Amino acid sequence: MKPQIRIEYCPRCGWLLRAAYMAQELLTTFSDDLGGVLLHPSEVSGRYSISIGETLLFDRKREGRFPEVKELKQLVRDQVAPGKSLGHSDKKEG
């Protein structure tokens, strides 16, 4: 069974479009590796977190910011397809 990403966002903050954009980016990049992306409206104001199963990949409050798409793709890749090249989105060494 392929892993599913969960993006929990605050609908009162107007973050649905941001969550949908990130879901689209992840589904495009990891079309063969993911079972889907769930957009979950949070009941907690200000919440924006991204997880795979029980593993929290990114939390807006903890980090003090939203994730960059490049950064998010790297975090997901490291969990679901460690050998996958992300092309220009890969970290530069050095």
LOPAVEX-303288 format. One record per residue (C-alpha): residue number from 1; z, x, y; chain. Coordinates in nm, 3 decimals. Each point is the difference from the previous one (the first is absolute). Example, Ala and Ser with C-alpha at 12.3 -4.5 7.8 and 13.67 -1.06 7.14 Angstrom:
2
1; 0.780; 1.230; -0.450; A
2; -0.066; 0.137; 0.344; A
//
This chain:
94
1; 0.000; 0.000; 0.000; A
2; -0.100; 0.142; 0.338; A
3; 0.266; 0.033; 0.270; A
4; 0.020; -0.244; 0.289; A
5; 0.077; 0.095; 0.359; A
6; 0.234; -0.226; 0.198; A
7; -0.022; -0.003; 0.379; A
8; 0.290; -0.190; 0.153; A
9; -0.059; -0.078; 0.366; A
10; 0.167; -0.198; 0.278; A
11; -0.219; -0.301; 0.083; A
12; 0.199; -0.071; 0.318; A
13; -0.090; 0.348; 0.125; A
14; -0.372; -0.068; -0.049; A
15; -0.046; 0.269; -0.266; A
16; -0.215; -0.200; -0.244; A
17; -0.326; 0.154; 0.125; A
18; 0.144; 0.352; -0.033; A
19; 0.112; -0.079; -0.356; A
20; -0.339; -0.152; -0.088; A
21; -0.183; 0.303; 0.140; A
22; 0.214; 0.239; -0.204; A
23; -0.049; -0.216; -0.311; A
24; -0.377; 0.013; 0.053; A
25; 0.007; 0.380; 0.035; A
26; 0.208; 0.040; -0.316; A
27; -0.213; -0.240; -0.204; A
28; -0.317; 0.176; 0.110; A
29; 0.131; 0.349; -0.077; A
30; 0.182; -0.088; -0.323; A
31; -0.222; -0.278; -0.138; A
32; 0.020; 0.142; -0.355; A
33; 0.366; 0.099; 0.016; A
34; 0.185; -0.304; 0.137; A
35; 0.072; -0.343; -0.141; A
36; 0.008; -0.138; 0.354; A
37; 0.182; -0.003; 0.331; A
38; 0.254; -0.272; 0.075; A
39; 0.057; -0.094; 0.363; A
40; 0.354; -0.134; 0.020; A
41; 0.128; -0.162; 0.322; A
42; 0.355; 0.123; 0.051; A
43; 0.290; -0.221; 0.095; A
44; 0.158; 0.302; 0.169; A
45; -0.116; 0.056; 0.358; A
46; -0.165; 0.335; 0.066; A
47; -0.059; 0.090; -0.363; A
48; -0.311; 0.191; -0.101; A
49; 0.026; 0.176; -0.334; A
50; -0.240; 0.107; -0.271; A
51; 0.098; 0.042; -0.363; A
52; -0.132; 0.034; -0.353; A
53; 0.234; -0.168; -0.244; A
54; 0.350; 0.124; 0.080; A
55; -0.131; 0.308; 0.184; A
56; 0.016; -0.030; 0.379; A
57; -0.291; 0.198; 0.143; A
58; 0.049; -0.072; 0.369; A
59; 0.249; -0.187; 0.215; A
60; -0.065; -0.047; 0.372; A
61; 0.368; -0.007; 0.096; A
62; 0.084; 0.310; -0.203; A
63; -0.296; 0.196; 0.140; A
64; 0.017; -0.144; 0.351; A
65; -0.373; -0.073; 0.000; A
66; -0.286; -0.155; -0.195; A
67; -0.187; 0.208; -0.258; A
68; -0.336; 0.152; 0.079; A
69; -0.268; -0.121; -0.244; A
70; -0.070; 0.359; -0.109; A
71; 0.369; 0.056; -0.070; A
72; 0.031; -0.328; -0.190; A
73; -0.300; 0.083; -0.219; A
74; 0.159; 0.335; -0.086; A
75; 0.330; -0.168; -0.091; A
76; -0.175; -0.257; -0.221; A
77; -0.225; 0.262; -0.160; A
78; 0.301; 0.214; -0.091; A
79; 0.147; -0.299; -0.189; A
80; -0.301; -0.165; -0.166; A
81; -0.274; 0.266; -0.031; A
82; 0.138; 0.353; 0.061; A
83; -0.327; 0.171; -0.086; A
84; -0.215; -0.219; 0.226; A
85; -0.175; 0.167; 0.293; A
86; 0.025; -0.189; 0.327; A
87; -0.276; 0.201; 0.161; A
88; 0.061; 0.034; 0.374; A
89; 0.333; -0.182; -0.035; A
90; 0.152; 0.278; -0.208; A
91; 0.263; 0.224; 0.151; A
92; -0.125; 0.327; 0.138; A
93; 0.172; 0.300; -0.159; A
94; 0.139; 0.278; 0.214; A
//
